[in-house]
Amino acid sequence: MFKRIFITYTKQNPKNDEVYSGRASGEDTGSVNDIDRILAKRDSSHHKNEEGFGNAEVDRFSNDGDAIRGQEQRLIDFYGGAKSEGGTSGNTRNGIGKRNKKRDQYLEAAIKLFGSVLILLAIFFGLKNIL
């Protein structure tokens, strides 16, 4: 029986520099190609392709779905926030709604697995690709 592997990814629109952040998942077969396979499948029919967004690029991956869900929201916030909240990222909505009862659980899982120091470094040095 295979576990699931979860990934976060970003897609950039070269016309307006907006960055869309998302997540995807698939079977973790133990192959080194699992992440590429999952991302390619997600990107092949992505709703942002028609808007001019480029290819998806992997941000993080894990077997911890909660951490990935939190990481997706951290990326949305980092790239300007959801448009529904007055933000400027390529995301229309937040990955985790403000009223979601598990919001803190997801964000804490992301911080625990991926760290919070990275966010401070990224903000200080403008290194968006280290989140």
Secondary structure, DSSP 8 states (H G I E B T S, - for coil): --EEEEEEEEEE-TTT--EEEEEEEEEE-S-TTHHHHHHHHHHHT-TTGGGT----EEEEEES-HHHHHHHHHHHHHHTT--GGGT--SS-SS-SS-TT-TTHHHHHHHHHHHH-SHHHHHHHHHT-GGG-
